[in-house]
Amino acid sequence: MKNFIFTVFLFSLNLGNAQKLDFQTLLKDRISIRALQIYNEKVWYSGTDAKFGYVSLKDSVDKKQLVLSDKKLQFRTLAQSSKEFSMIDIDSLPHQFTINKRTLEIHSRLVPVQHENKYFFDAFKFDKGDRGFAISDPNKMGSPIFLLYTGREYMVNKKLVLPKYFTGEAHFAASNSNIAMTGGWVWIATGGSKARIFKFNWKNPTIWEVYNTPFIQGTSSQGIYSIDFYDKKFGIAVGGDYTNQSANIDNIATTNDGGVTWQIQASGKNGGYKTCVKIRPKSKGKDIIAVGDQNIEFSSDYGKTWKTISEEKGLFVCEWIDQNTLVFAGKDRIVKAKLTNSY
């Protein structure tokens, strides 16, 4: 009898520690969203058909949408500095659009590229010091475009010593999150024929470190789709294979030494392909959420084990608002979610 009571008590504790998400729809529209930012109690987004806008986190009636071009450009990136939002399209000779945060005034310009090649820009991010970085896939000649900013652009490819890409190695534009920044460090993830990590420090962005990972890799649809770092040591990478989304072998990995070495986690024991991962604020890396086309998962042990907490589909990108609240976006919608214990 004592053993039975003890077993029931442990089961109750496990139930109490389980997590669930309570959703609230903020926006419905005909749009695919893979990049968002939180600013001034609003969710700012960019997406298909050259759309950019915001919706309030407090009142979904307070919203605004701008169409930045008549060409129906697609945006997979959205970055914010202290004064502006920035994005680069994927559909043409790349244009960078900047939006003044205060006035919403729009400016656009051609990104300086060589040979008038088209470049597919995958991610764009600024840190709290207004230092920014944007990256494209390699073009037909095997060369990507890297753009570095400190308030204004100051380095392009010709001034950088870039890592050499393997044939078939590229980046994924799934959620604007294959770039991570913290403590002066920048990490960039790759996929395709190789799944690697590029790393540099803002003190000397001409010097890059390159690290291999044990992540799934080898075909154009496999590799690292998203990374996040809690501090300069602990980070996590997620991804998989978007052509086989139920596959869950070697699709999650963590690092405790700043990206030098990576350890596969929960191989064969997770919910499959993921497009975005975010570490919970103030959790020291312990609590992590990851979203993919088919579900949302949560880990409370530094990524070692995962639990599916929602079977919501068609969500690609997420961001924490605070320790208990998130925003998700994807196909035709933006939703706010409260993370609570289920009993």
MOZIZI-V79248 format. One record per helix or strand. SS is the DSSP state (~ for helix, > for strand). FROM is the first residue (numbers start at 0). TO is the last residue. Records with the same first field share a line. If there is no record, write none. Layout:
# MOZIZI-V79248
SS=FROM-TO  FROM-TO
This chain:
# MOZIZI-V79248
~=1-16  156-158  201-203
>=18-38  41-46  50-55  62-66  74-74  78-79  83-88  94-99  105-109  120-125  130-135  145-149  152-154  168-169  178-181  184-188  190-191  195-200  208-211  221-228  234-240  251-254  262-263  275-278  287-290  295-298  306-309  314-321  324-340
